[in-house]
Each structure stands twice: as C-alpha cells, then as structure tokens.
C-alpha cells in the first residue's frame, strides 16, 4: 500500500479541482459523525503516509471479510456509501467496520480487491473506486468521552513510527504551548487551541489569502513561525500531529 501516493497529497486538489462536485455520499451517519478516508502515521519530512512500523502497522491490510472489528464497542450503524467524483484506492468509511457489501456490476471485482486495516480503520480497494460504485458498511461508531472523563487518563502506550525530518524548533513550540497543562487531555487541548485560536483558515484559492499547498517540514515551519498562521486542513492536521508527537503523544493524521 505504500506504493500508492499519500492521500494527504491530494487534499488541495479535492478543494481546488472538485469544488462543487460530490466526491461521495454517505447515508445513515449520525449528526456530527466523521468519515475517514485514510490513516497516516509516518512522517518523512516531506509527506505523511502509512508505515510498516509499530504495533498495528498502518500498512497492515488484510482482505475484507464478514467478521472484522470484533472488539470495538459503541453504536452499531448501517451506512450506505455512493461514490461520485472520488477516484483512487482509498475507501471512505467510518467507525470500526465489521463488514462491507458492494453492489452493482463491479461488486464481485471490488470485493476481491478490497482490504481493511482493523488497527487504523482504513479501507483500500486496489481495483480503484470510480463514479457509480456503491457499498454498504456494517460498522460500530465509538462513543466519545468527555474531557472530564479523560481527566485522569494517560495516553495509550502505542509504539509509533519514528518521525523523520522534523525541525528541532517544533519541540520547543510544543513545550511552550502546553506549559500550563497539567493532564494529558489538557495538553491536547492546549495544542488544539494554539492552532485554532492563533491560525487563519484559507485554501489559497482565488480571492482568498495566500496559503501554499503541501505539508513538508519547510511548509509547516513557515506556518508555525509566521506572525499570522495561514493554512488549511492539510497544514493544521500535520502541525497538530507533529507537535503532539514531539511531546510523546501518540497521534496520527
């Protein structure tokens, strides 16, 4: 799976080239529910991608079957996904998927080429999805505990892939941001607040403030060092994950 380009590299293209297009449609998702396209935990200094390192490697995919994700607890839901302008191997899903049922003329071929990573909740279809494809997911959406419930909870002891090419200044930036935090969840919220409250959101499209695409070390350094941070999901998600990792917080994009 590492031979495929990182899906994060396509983000600005979705925003710029597919504006007004329905990439895919999901029905059955509760209000506020999140759809996952991919999970990346390895940083090279140039790009975030999947890795072969760590427990539950983000590149450890197995063929889909009918009894996946047996352990996760939460709310069971049935989701219907219809593919529009989205193309590629990354399969939109949500929660911890237990089964995938494809339909349409390509159903058998899609099923044979579909793989899922139970550790990261990510699916791929090596045949590549295209407009008109559709599938049904039986999945479990996890409950989200409150900050109060997490007040005395430590970070999970996950062995994450080593980050490469991260500037030394990021550790100092992260440390300053969490200087007043006394619990793990407060550390996360402090990083979140630094980026959300101090940053300006722009895709850099026509009529918007300049915001370069990319999430390499130079781009994220320019984001964090600027008098006014300017970026979009690609830069802020990467910055959050890199700063968290500098503090020993297991974080993925």
Buried (B, 14 or more C-beta within 10 A) or exposed (E): BEEBEBBBBBBBEBBEEBEEEEBBEBEBBEEEBEEBBBBBBBBBEBBBBBBEEBEEBBBBBEEBEEEBBEEBEEEEBEBBBBBBBBBBBBBBBBBBBBBBBBEEEBBEEBBEBBBBBBBBBBBBBEBBBBBEBBBBBBBBBEEEEEEEEBEEEEBEEBEBBEBEEBBEEBBEBBEEBBEEBEBBBBBBBBBBEBBEEEBEBBBBEEEEEEBBBBBBBBBBBBBBEEEEBBBBBBBBBBBBBBBBBBBEBBBBB
